[in-house]
């Protein structure tokens, strides 16, 4: 059985978890936080998530893991057969990562500390998010799924990217970012109501208090040095 290493409060972890559940692949979960010595044994840079296959093969990086699962368990595909359509799915995922998630992550320390980010950082984040909004408006179809008629990896990936955008960018910038992409909020709501997303979200919420204790302990340890 596959072992999924990481913690349920991580959106990257949940991308892989949702993929496993969608494909119906049996797996077990191993609670590990980023930077732990145990995680370093299965992830070269100690990042979440990682998987261990039944034969002992370890793999990290969520997008790499998902591609590996797609190739290893092709029975319930998450990518179109057509090469151009596959490329479009991957393009949506990459733009969401670079222009939605990564700029939003710059605001995480301020949300966790209950402070406001400096205006310079907010302005920089807004600029990058604005580029993402333009691109996703051009690429996303929401008919009914993000890339068209069929559910794809882009639906899973962007849904969990939006968790970060909503929790951090929208909060710090007082800006409903998802509303700027036509059809995004309605699609995101539909995604959140699927059985798998509800299961993943419930596990994430259950893990959040322990995760926050872990973050607080790390901050205290860093300040004590």
N, C-alpha and C positions, 0 to 999 in steps of 0.2 A: 504493500500500500504506500502511496505517496505521502510524505510528511511535508506539511506547509509550515515553515518557520516564520515567526514574526508576532505581531500583535494586532488585534482587531480594530484598534483605533486608527490604524494607518490606512490611508486611502489606497496606497500602492498595494498593500497586503490584500485589501478588499477587491481590487481589480482581479488579482489571481484567484482569490476565493470564489468570486462570482463566476469566473470562467470555469473553474472546477465543478461548481454546482450546476451550471448550465449544461455542461457536457456530461454530467452524471458520472464523473470520475471519482471513485472512492479515495478518500484522503483522511488523514488525521492532522490535528493542529498541535504545534509545539510553541508554547508562549516564550518568546525571546524578544528582548528590547535591543534597539540599535546600540552598537558599541560594546555589547557583552562579549566576553571571551568565548562563550559557547556559540554565539552567532558567527564569530570569526572562523570557526571550524567548518562552516557550511557556506559562508559568503566571504569572498576574498577581501572585501573592504568593510565587512561588518554591517551591511545595509539590509534592511527589511524591504521585501520578503526574500526568502530563499526556499527552494524545495529540495528534498532528497528523494530520489527514485528508489524503488524496491531493490535495485542492484547496487545502491550506494552512490550513484551519480548525483552530484550536487550542482545546483544552478541558481544564480541570482539575477536581479534586474527584472522588474515586472514585465516589460515588453518582450524581453528575451524569453522569459518563462512562458508567456502566453503564446508566442510563436512556436515554441517547442511543444507545448500541449496541443496546439492546432495540428502540427505535423505528426505527432505521435498518436493522437486520438482524433482522426479526421471524420469520424462517423457523424458528428453533429457540427458541421462547419460554422465558423464565425467570420469567414472571409469569402467573398464572391469567387466564382470560377474565373471570371474575366479579369485579365491582368490589369487593365485600366481601372476597373471598378475596385480591385484590391488596392491599387495605388491610391485611389481617392480615399478609401477608408483609412489607410495609413497616414495620408496627408492631413485629414481631419484630426486624427489622434495627435500627430506631431505638433500641429498648430495649437491645439488645445493645451498641450503640455508646455510649449515654449511661450505662448502669449496669453495664457489664462492661468495655469497653475503656478509656474515658476515665479512670475511677478507677484502673485498673491502670497507666496511663501515668504517673501521679504517682510511681510507684515505680521508674521506669526509671533515673533518675540514681543511685539508691542501689545498684541491681544492677550498673550499669556501673562504679561506683567501688568495689564490693566492701564496702560498708558497709550498716548497718541503718538503715532509715528511723526517724525519731522515732515514739514510741508515739502521739502525737497524730495524726500523718498516717496511721499504720496503722489507728487507730480510725475515722478519717473514711472511709478507703477501704473498710473492712469494712462500714460502715453503708450506703454506696452499693451495694456488691456485694450485700448482703443484700436490698435492694429489687429489684435485677435478678433475683436468684434466685427470689424470690416471683413476679415478673411472668412470667419465662420458664417456670416450672413451670405457670403458668395457660395460657400461649399455645402452647407447643411440643407437638407431637403425636408426632413420631418414628415415623410409621407408613407407610412406613419413613423418610420424609424429615421435615424439621423442621416443615413446615407441613401435612403430610398425605401423600397418595399420590404426589404429583408433586414432582420435583426443581425447586427454585426459586432465585431470587437469594438468598433467606434462607439457604439451605444454604451457598452460597459465602461470603456475607458473614460469617455467624456462625463458620464454620470458621476464618477468618483473624482474627477478633476473638479467638477462643480461643487463638490462638498468643500473643497479648499477655498474656492472662490467665494462661496456664500459665507463661510465661517470667518474669513479673514479680510478679503478685499471689500466685500459689501459692508462689513462692520466698520472697518477703519475709514473707508472712503465715503460712507453714507451714500452708496450708489448701488442700485439694483442692476448689477452687471448683466445678469442672465436675461433681463427684460430687453436689453439692447440687441439681442439676437432674435429675430422674428421666429416664433415657434419654439424657442428653447425652453421657456418656463413650462409650457404645457407638456412638452415631451419629457422634461425632467420629472414633472409630477407623475406622469404615466409610468416612467421607469421606477420611481420610488414606490409605486403601488404594486409592482410585480412581487410574487411570492419570494423569489430569491433575494431581491433587494431588501425586502422587509426583514428577512432572516439575517442578512449581513448587517443591516443597520442596527437591529436589536443586539447582536453580538458586539458591535462597535460601541454602542451606548453602555453596555454592561462592562466593557473593558475600560471606559474612559476615566473613571475615578482612580483606578490603579495606575493607569498611564500618567495621569496628572501628578500623582504622588511620585512616580519615577522621575518626571521632568523636574519637579520641585527639588527632589533630592540631588539631582545632577547640578542644578543651579547653585544650591547651597554648597555643594562640594567644590564647584569651580570658584565660588566667591571666597572660600576658605583658604584657597591656595595663595 
